[in-house]
Amino acid sequence: MKKYFFLLILFLPVLSFGQLQKNEKIAIENYSEELCTCVDELMNTLGSKTIDFIRVMTLEGMEALEKSLAEYYQTVTEEEFNKQIAFFDVMNSKAFQDKIETCDNKSGMSKEVVKSIDDNNGESSEYFLGYLKYHVNCEVTDLLLKVARDSTDGDSEEKN
């Protein structure tokens, strides 16, 4: 019995190696909450319909987005449609992108966790993305990150 106990104690550090520590999880959760709140506040300035269109584009693709925009055009005044297009222009502006960047404050996390999240690789990144996916108040942030990852993947595929 002592032999098994000794082996368990010997291998316990190995079993926990590579797993996120509780303080790292808390730091990721705090970062995620702050990020989601900040992004939501910015996106809400663009109107709820913008978020609906981002949701369609992310979940259903560009063809569905084009169809959704065409249907929207048929149901609103030209002024309302142009206002929506202006929201897209604002969203694509450097000034808006800079505001989104200010939401990305990772100061409470270790360098390893930050690198994992930024590189979209490893346990920290998986935990972060899972947190966004399953927290209702992070839906918009999750959608925007999917758009960003898809556009980055497309850029790297074009270079190959």
N, C-alpha and C positions, 0 to 999 in steps of 0.2 A: 504494500500500500504506500509506504514511504517513497518507493521508487517512482510510482506514478505521480505522486504529489510533487516530487522533485522535478520530474520532466515537465509537468504543467507549469511550474514556476519558471523553469528554464525557457520555455517556449512562449510564455505569455507576452513578453515584449515583442516577439516576432509576430504574433497574431494581431497585435494592435498596431503594428507598423503600417503606415500608409493610410490609416483611417483618420478621418477628421476628428480633431479634438473638440470637446464641447465649446471651448472659448472661440475656436475657429468658426464653428457653426453659428454661434451667437453673433460674431462679427459679420458673417455673411448675411444673416437674417436682418441685422440692423442696417447694413449697407443696402440690402434689397428694399427694405421698407422706405428708407430715405430716397432711394433712386426712384421707386415707383411713385411715391407721393409727388416728387419734383416733376417727373415726366408727365404724370396725370394733370398737374396744374398747368403745365405748358400746353399740352395737347387740348385741354378743355378751352383754351383761348381760341382754338381753331374750329370749334363747333363739334357737336356729336356726330354729325354726318361724315366728317373727315375720318373719324375713328371707325365708323361703319365701313367706309370705303377701304381703309387699311385692312380691316378684318377680312373683307371679301378678297382683296388682292393676296393677302398672306395665306388664307385657308383654301381659296378656290382658284387663284391664278389670275393672270393678266386678262385673259379673254372674259372671264366672269366680271372683272372690274370694268372693262369696257362696256359690257352689256348693262351692268348696274348703272354706270354713268349715263348711258343712252336712255335708260328707263327713267332715271332721275330727271334728265333734261326734258323729257316729255311731260313731267308732272309739276314742274316749277316754272316760275317766270324766268326770263332770260337774265334778269338782274340777280335773282337768287342763285342761278347756275354760275354766273360769272363770279359771284361772291365765293362760291365753293371752290372754283378754279383758283381764285386769289389765295384762298387758304392753302391750297397745294403749293402755290408759288412761295408763300411765306414759309411753309414747312421745309422747302428745298433751299431756302436762303442761307447764306453763311451766318447771318446774325442769329437765326433760329437754331442752326446747328451748334453754334457757340453756346447758346443757352442750354441746350441739351447736354453739352459737354460739362457745364458747371454742375449738373446733377450727378455726375460721375465722381463722387468723392470716396475714394477707397482708403482714406487715411487711418481708419481703425483696424486695418487688416495687415497681416504679415506679408512680406515681399513674396513668399512662396504662394500664398493664397491669391494675391493680386495677379501674379504671373499666370497661374492656372486659369483664372477667370478671363484675363486678357487674351490668353492664347487659345481659349475655348478647349481646354485639354485638362484632364485629370479630375480627381474627386471634388475639389473645390468648385470647379466649373460645373460639374454634374449636379452638385448640391444647389448651387446658385440657380441654374436653369430649372431644376425641379421645383425650387421655391417659387420662382416666377410663374411657372406653369400651373401650380396648384393654389395660388393665392389670388382671389378675385380682384383685389385692388392692384394687382400687378399685370393684369391682362394686356393693357396698352403697351407697357414696357416689354413684355414678352413678344407681342406682335412686332414691335419696332426692331427688337433684336433679331427676330426671324428674318425680317426684311433686310436688315444690315448683313446678316450672315449669308443670305441668299445672294445679295449683290456682290459680296466679297468672294463667294464661291464662283459666281459667274465671271468675275474679273480674273480669278486664278485659272479658270478653265479656258478663257480666251487667250491667256498668255501661253498655255501649253500647246 
